[in-house]
Amino acid sequence: MTAAAQYMIPNASLGQAFGVVSSVCFAFQYIPQAYLNYQRKSVRGFSTTGITLKLIGASFLLANSWLNGETYPVIMYGLLNVMQHSAFMIQFSMYPSDEEHADQTKRLTRDERTGRERFLLWLLFPFLPLLLGQLAPSTMAITNYIKPITQLLSHIPQLKVCYDLASTAGVAMLSQHLNLVGGALGLYMCFVIPPVSSTTYIIYFNSCFQALSLYAMALYFRSPSGSRKARAPYHPFPASLPL
């Protein structure tokens, strides 16, 4: 056995271990955010549009990684993301997401209540990519890009929500710490154990980018130049995206 081969095995084992730890980080990533929403009985400052896009991407990641035979940590990453974003859909159907509904004593109109309940329809979406991948496997060459694209695009509404509020108070920073650690460890796994799809690199890189960008925004709003009133009345971006 060559010296290179001797080092390859422990590196592969370490990469697999880091991948598992990465999956654990992502497994607990959104628990602090869900608890924050529950504690406030509100999702104000937490983008409904962003999470909807994340659910779409996670659903395709889960279906495609399972059908393509990706490594266990990648499949778990997709599964845990689907479960967490689905839990947020339930919270979106229960809690107010803007100033108009911030008053918990206000009785919702029938249209407002129906608008919230439509978020529950997204719980059925994860079955669509699985069905598509089984009926038309060739489409996975294209749908593999949906996760990284939606992961990147989903962060724009969240940044805008924070910018309009001049605050990151609606975002649980502990969730972002886990996002950063999970992304960094996932990248190491990919460099040691090349994934089946090259887009997996982008997925883990985006996790790091999202956390770091929210850190920067939080620091900005705590600085003298960033401590200002909201630029405009708070509205989600857009107000909601139930369907």
C-alpha positions as CSV (number, residue, x, y, z in Angstrom):
1,M,0.0,0.0,0.0
2,T,1.4,3.4,-1.0
3,A,1.8,6.3,1.4
4,A,-1.0,8.1,-0.5
5,A,-3.4,5.2,-0.1
6,Q,-2.6,4.9,3.6
7,Y,-3.7,8.5,4.2
8,M,-6.7,8.2,1.9
9,I,-8.5,5.8,4.2
10,P,-8.4,7.8,7.4
11,N,-9.3,11.0,5.4
12,A,-12.3,9.2,4.0
13,S,-13.3,8.0,7.4
14,L,-12.9,11.5,8.8
15,G,-14.8,12.9,5.9
16,Q,-17.7,10.5,6.6
17,A,-17.6,11.4,10.3
18,F,-17.7,15.1,9.5
19,G,-20.6,14.5,7.1
20,V,-22.5,12.8,9.9
21,V,-21.8,15.6,12.3
22,S,-22.9,18.0,9.5
23,S,-26.2,16.1,9.3
24,V,-26.6,16.4,13.1
25,C,-26.1,20.2,12.9
26,F,-28.7,20.4,10.2
27,A,-31.0,18.1,12.2
28,F,-31.0,20.6,15.0
29,Q,-30.5,23.8,12.9
30,Y,-34.0,25.1,12.9
31,I,-35.1,24.0,16.4
32,P,-34.0,27.4,17.9
33,Q,-35.9,29.2,15.1
34,A,-39.1,27.1,15.6
35,Y,-38.8,27.7,19.4
36,L,-38.4,31.5,18.8
37,N,-41.5,31.5,16.6
38,Y,-43.4,29.5,19.3
39,Q,-42.2,31.8,22.1
40,R,-43.3,34.9,20.2
41,K,-46.4,33.3,18.7
42,S,-45.4,35.1,15.6
43,V,-43.1,34.6,12.5
44,R,-42.5,38.3,12.1
45,G,-39.1,38.9,10.7
46,F,-38.9,35.3,9.4
47,S,-39.6,35.2,5.7
48,T,-42.4,32.9,4.6
49,T,-41.3,33.2,1.0
50,G,-37.8,32.2,1.8
51,I,-38.9,29.0,3.7
52,T,-41.3,28.1,0.9
53,L,-38.4,28.2,-1.6
54,K,-36.2,26.2,0.8
55,L,-38.9,23.5,1.0
56,I,-39.1,23.2,-2.8
57,G,-35.3,22.8,-3.0
58,A,-35.1,20.4,-0.1
59,S,-37.8,18.2,-1.6
60,F,-35.8,17.8,-4.8
61,L,-32.6,17.3,-2.9
62,L,-34.1,14.5,-0.9
63,A,-35.8,12.7,-3.9
64,N,-32.8,13.0,-6.2
65,S,-30.1,12.1,-3.7
66,W,-32.0,9.0,-2.7
67,L,-32.7,8.0,-6.3
68,N,-29.1,8.7,-7.3
69,G,-27.6,6.8,-4.4
70,E,-25.8,9.7,-2.8
71,T,-24.0,9.3,0.5
72,Y,-26.0,8.9,3.7
73,P,-25.3,12.4,5.1
74,V,-26.5,14.1,1.9
75,I,-29.8,12.1,2.0
76,M,-30.2,12.9,5.7
77,Y,-29.6,16.5,4.9
78,G,-32.4,16.6,2.5
79,L,-34.8,14.6,4.7
80,L,-34.2,16.8,7.8
81,N,-34.6,19.9,5.7
82,V,-37.9,18.7,4.4
83,M,-39.1,17.9,7.9
84,Q,-38.0,21.2,9.4
85,H,-39.4,23.4,6.6
86,S,-42.7,21.4,6.7
87,A,-42.9,22.2,10.4
88,F,-42.5,25.9,9.6
89,M,-45.4,25.6,7.1
90,I,-47.5,24.5,10.1
91,Q,-46.3,27.5,12.1
92,F,-47.0,29.9,9.2
93,S,-50.6,28.6,9.2
94,M,-50.9,29.4,12.9
95,Y,-48.9,32.6,13.7
96,P,-49.0,36.2,12.3
97,S,-46.3,37.2,9.9
98,D,-46.8,41.0,9.7
99,E,-47.7,44.0,11.8
100,E,-51.4,43.8,10.9
101,H,-51.7,40.5,12.7
102,A,-49.2,41.2,15.5
103,D,-52.1,41.9,17.8
104,Q,-53.1,38.4,19.1
105,T,-56.5,39.7,20.3
106,K,-57.5,40.6,16.7
107,R,-59.9,38.2,15.2
108,L,-58.9,37.0,11.7
109,T,-61.2,37.4,8.8
110,R,-62.3,34.4,6.9
111,D,-60.0,35.3,4.0
112,E,-57.0,35.9,6.3
113,R,-57.6,32.5,8.0
114,T,-57.9,30.8,4.6
115,G,-54.7,32.5,3.4
116,R,-52.8,31.1,6.4
117,E,-54.2,27.6,6.0
118,R,-53.1,27.4,2.4
119,F,-49.5,26.9,3.7
120,L,-50.6,23.5,4.8
121,L,-50.9,22.5,1.2
122,W,-47.1,22.7,0.9
123,L,-46.9,19.6,3.1
124,L,-47.8,17.6,0.0
125,F,-45.1,19.0,-2.2
126,P,-42.2,16.7,-1.3
127,F,-44.0,13.8,-3.0
128,L,-43.9,15.6,-6.4
129,P,-40.1,15.4,-6.9
130,L,-40.1,11.8,-5.9
131,L,-42.8,10.9,-8.4
132,L,-41.1,12.9,-11.1
133,G,-37.7,11.2,-10.5
134,Q,-39.2,7.8,-10.7
135,L,-41.4,8.4,-13.8
136,A,-38.8,10.5,-15.6
137,P,-35.3,9.8,-14.3
138,S,-33.6,11.8,-17.0
139,T,-35.1,15.0,-15.5
140,M,-32.8,14.7,-12.5
141,A,-29.9,16.0,-14.5
142,I,-31.8,19.3,-14.5
143,T,-33.7,19.1,-11.2
144,N,-30.4,18.6,-9.4
145,Y,-29.9,22.3,-9.8
146,I,-33.2,23.3,-8.1
147,K,-31.8,22.9,-4.5
148,P,-28.8,25.2,-4.9
149,I,-30.8,27.7,-6.9
150,T,-33.7,27.9,-4.5
151,Q,-31.3,27.8,-1.5
152,L,-29.5,30.9,-2.9
153,L,-32.7,32.7,-4.0
154,S,-34.5,31.9,-0.7
155,H,-32.0,34.0,1.2
156,I,-32.9,37.2,-0.7
157,P,-36.4,37.6,0.8
158,Q,-35.0,36.9,4.3
159,L,-32.3,39.6,3.9
160,K,-34.9,42.0,2.6
161,V,-37.2,41.3,5.5
162,C,-34.4,42.0,8.0
163,Y,-33.3,45.1,6.1
164,D,-36.9,46.6,6.1
165,L,-37.2,45.9,9.8
166,A,-33.6,47.2,10.4
167,S,-33.2,44.1,12.7
168,T,-32.4,40.4,12.7
169,A,-34.5,39.9,15.8
170,G,-36.8,37.6,13.9
171,V,-33.9,35.2,13.1
172,A,-32.6,32.8,15.7
173,M,-28.8,33.2,15.5
174,L,-28.2,29.8,17.1
175,S,-29.8,28.3,14.0
176,Q,-27.3,30.2,11.9
177,H,-24.4,29.0,14.0
178,L,-25.5,25.4,13.3
179,N,-26.0,26.3,9.6
180,L,-22.4,27.6,9.4
181,V,-20.8,24.6,11.2
182,G,-22.9,22.1,9.2
183,G,-22.0,23.8,5.9
184,A,-18.3,23.9,6.7
185,L,-18.2,20.2,7.7
186,G,-20.2,19.2,4.7
187,L,-17.7,21.0,2.4
188,Y,-14.9,19.0,4.0
189,M,-16.8,15.8,3.4
190,C,-17.3,16.7,-0.2
191,F,-13.6,17.5,-0.8
192,V,-12.6,14.1,0.8
193,I,-15.4,12.0,-0.7
194,P,-16.5,13.6,-4.0
195,P,-20.3,13.6,-4.2
196,V,-22.3,12.1,-7.1
197,S,-23.6,15.5,-8.1
198,S,-21.3,18.5,-8.2
199,T,-24.1,20.7,-7.0
200,T,-23.7,19.3,-3.5
201,Y,-20.6,21.6,-3.1
202,I,-22.8,24.6,-3.8
203,I,-25.4,23.5,-1.3
204,Y,-23.0,23.3,1.6
205,F,-21.2,26.5,0.5
206,N,-24.6,28.4,0.4
207,S,-25.2,27.3,4.0
208,C,-22.0,29.0,5.1
209,F,-22.8,32.1,3.0
210,Q,-26.3,32.5,4.5
211,A,-25.0,32.3,8.0
212,L,-22.1,34.8,7.4
213,S,-24.4,37.3,5.6
214,L,-26.8,37.3,8.5
215,Y,-23.9,37.8,10.9
216,A,-22.8,40.8,8.9
217,M,-26.3,42.2,8.9
218,A,-26.7,41.7,12.6
219,L,-23.4,43.5,13.3
220,Y,-24.4,46.3,10.9
221,F,-27.7,47.0,12.7
222,R,-25.9,47.1,16.1
223,S,-23.4,49.7,14.8
224,P,-24.1,53.4,15.0
225,S,-24.7,53.7,11.3
226,G,-27.1,50.8,11.3
227,S,-29.1,51.6,14.3
228,R,-32.0,53.4,12.5
229,K,-35.7,53.0,12.1
230,A,-37.1,50.6,9.5
231,R,-37.0,52.0,6.0
232,A,-40.6,51.1,5.4
233,P,-43.6,49.4,7.1
234,Y,-42.9,45.7,7.4
235,H,-44.3,43.5,4.7
236,P,-43.0,40.0,3.9
237,F,-41.4,39.6,0.4
238,P,-43.9,39.2,-0.9
239,A,-46.5,39.3,1.8
240,S,-47.0,35.6,1.6
241,L,-46.5,32.8,-1.0
242,P,-49.1,30.2,0.0
243,L,-49.6,28.8,-3.5
